[in-house]
Amino acid sequence: MKIKVINPNTSWPMTEKIGLSARLVAAPGTEIIAVSPAMGPASIESHYDEALSVPGILQEISKGEAEGVDGYVIACFGDPGLYAAREAARGPVIGIAEAAMHAASLIGSSFSVVTTLQRTCGMSWHLAERYGMRHLCRNVRACELPVLALEENSAEILNRIADECRRAIHEDGIDSIVLGCAGMADWCQELRQMLGINVIDGVSVAVKLLESLHQLGLTTCKRGDWAYPLPKPYSGLLQPFAWPQGK
């Protein structure tokens, strides 16, 4: 199958890291296409950034539909534009927060999210509520690292993430750690070994979920909420986004 992994920010070094993490778990015969949109924020650290990342995500979905992509990963822990992307896509679209939280719910009774900046913690709490995971999510913790700092493969960055994970283990009484940024994905295995606890990266889980759905022949339902958008004119800069795309 063909999976497009969309890093909604425009950082190509981070996209390469995310793509590598996806390829490490992909089954033989699964093609991983890791992309950054041509337009959007350099990093996503606010509701404002998240909103302005969505047109670029939808543009990549449109390209993927023309290229015969079978499924999509939204590789940002805010799951920006997830429902809009599902409306536009034939195949399944999975957000990494959605994937990671559901995986945590299947292997334990509690988890904490370890993310980047304190200002984004509320966004993770909102997603836990949306996905019905609020009762399992014990805490959302910030390392106070800007997202783009995760481009560095440094021991200092890894240790700051590990230290916050240790505080979560000792103070929150949890079964699992959910990594709250796609830029942390390539440290998942190392953190498991350092901490001796399940550490869940949503990029990897989303890839395996897409493979399973594809094998089962399941696609996005085109009745109800995730039916294709209604045809109508769009104005100004959004004119190319009118449905059908480009009309």
N, C-alpha and C positions, 0 to 999 in steps of 0.2 A: 504494500500500500504506500501511498504518498501522504506524508504529514507535513504541513507547514506550521512551523513554530514562529510565532510573531512576538518579537520583543517590541512592545509599544513605544519605547523611547528610541532615540536616534543614535545611541552609542553602539558603534559597530564592535569595539572590543568586548563589550558585554554580550552582544548577540553571538559572537564566536564562542564565548564561554558557555552560554546557554545551549547553543547547538551541539557542542561537544558533550554536554551532560545528557542531552536527548539521545544522541547516537550511541552512547555507552549502554543504554538500556534497550534500544530498539531491537526488534527481532530481525533475523536475516530476511532480506527481501523488503524491509521497510525503508523507504527513502525519507530522510529528514531534510527539509528545506528550512533553514533558519534565516529570518529576514528582520530588518528594521524598516519602518516606513520611511518614505522620502520626506515626510513632513511630520512635525510634532516636537515635543519638548525633549531636551537632552536627557532629562531624568524625570521620573514621576514621583513627586513628594508632596502633593496637595490635590484637593478636589479640582482646582483650576487646571493643573497639569493633566490630570486624568481626563477631564472633559475635552481638552484640546488634543489629546492623543487619539480620540475615537475616529475622526475622519481618516487618519493615516491607517488605522487598523482596518477600517471598512474598505479602504482602497486595496489593501493587501488581500482581503477576502475576495474582492472582485477579481483580482488577478488570479488568485488560486482557483476560483471557479472556472475561469477560462483555461487554466492549465491542467484541469482534471485532478485537483487535490482531493483526497478522500476525507481528511479531517484536519482540524486546526487546534493549536494550543495558544491561548492568550497568556504570554509569559510575563505577567506582572501581577503581583499579589493583590492589587486592587481589583483584578478581573475587569478592567475597563472595557466598556462597550460589549460585554459578553452577550447580552440578550439581543442587541441590534445585530451583532455578528451572526447569531443563530438564525435570525430572520433572513439574512442575506445568503446563507450557506446551505448547500444541499446536505453535506456530510456533517457529522457532529463537531461542535465547538466546545472546548473545555477550558475553564479558567484554572490557574494553578492553585489559587486559594481554595476554590471549590473542591478540586481533586485532593489536595493535601488534607483538608479537614475531614472529608469523607473517609479517606484512608485511615486517619487517626481514629475515627469512630469505630472502625472495624477491628482494630487491634488492641484497643485499650478503652478505658472509661474516662480518661481526661487527657488534656494536652494544654500546653502553653505555646503561644506564637512568639518567636524571637525575630524582631524586625529591625529596621534601620533607625529612623528618627521618631522621637516621641510624638511629633505632630501628626504622624500617620497612624498612630495606634487606634484612634477612633474609627478609622476606615476599616481596620481589621475587625473591630468589635461589631460594626454594622454588618459585615459579611458573615460573621459567625451567627448573627441573628437571622439574616436572610436564608442561610443554609440549614437552619434548625440545629445549629451546633452550640448555641449559647450556653446550654447546660453542661457541655463537656469542656468548653474553653475556660480554663482557670485564670489565665492572665494573658495580656499582650505586653511584651517587654521590648524596649528599645535599646540598641547598643550605642545610640547617638553617633551613627556613622552616616554620612551622606551616601546616597545610592552609588554615585560614581566612584567613591572610594573603594568599592568592591571590585573595580577593574584591576586593582593591585593584588597580585597573588603573594601577599606578604604575611609573614608569621605574626606580625603585630595585629593585623586585621583579623586573622583567624583566631588569635587568642582573645581578642575583645568579644568576638561572637561566642566563643567557647565559655568565657567567664560569665556572660549573661545567661547562657544555657545552664551552667552549674547553679546559678542563683535560682533559676526556675525550678530545677530539680529539687533543691533543698528547701525552698520557700513555698512553692506552689503545690507540692505533693502530686506530681503528674506522672503519667505513664509514657508520654511521648513529647518530643519537641517538633513543632512545625516551623520550618524556616520561612520567614515572612518577606522574602525578596528573591526573585529569580536569579539575581546576581550572586546569591549564596549557594546556588545549586551544585557547583563543582566541589564544594567543601563537605557535602553531605556525608560521604563515606568516612572521611577523616574525622568528622565530628562524632560519628557513631563509635568509632574506635577509641577516641579520646574520652567519651562520656559514658560509654557502656549503657546506652539507652537508645530506643528507637528515635531516629532523627529523620524527618520526612521532608523531602523536596518535591514540591508540586509539579515541577517540570517532568520529572521521571514518572510520577504516578499518572499524569495526564497522558503521556505517550502510551503507557501500557493500557490505560482505559480506552483510548482511541483504537488501539490494535484489537482489543477484545470486542468493541462495538462493531468494528469493520468485519471481523471474523463471523460475528453473529448476523451480519447483514442488516444492521440497524443504522438508520440515518435520522437526521433532524425531522421531527414531525412538521408537516406543512399544513396543519389544520390548527386553528386557534391562535394562541399567542405568537408562535414562531412561524406563521405563514409568511410568504414573501410580502414585502411592503406593497402598499397600494400605489399604483401609478399616479403621479401628480407632478406638476412643475415645481422646481426649486429655483431660487433666485440668487444672484450675486455669486460669491465665491463657491457656494454650494450647488450651483447649477449642474456640474458634472456628476453629482451624487443622486440625482433624481432617478427613481426606479421606473423601468429597467435602467441599469447603470449606463450613464453617458447620454441618456435621452433627454 
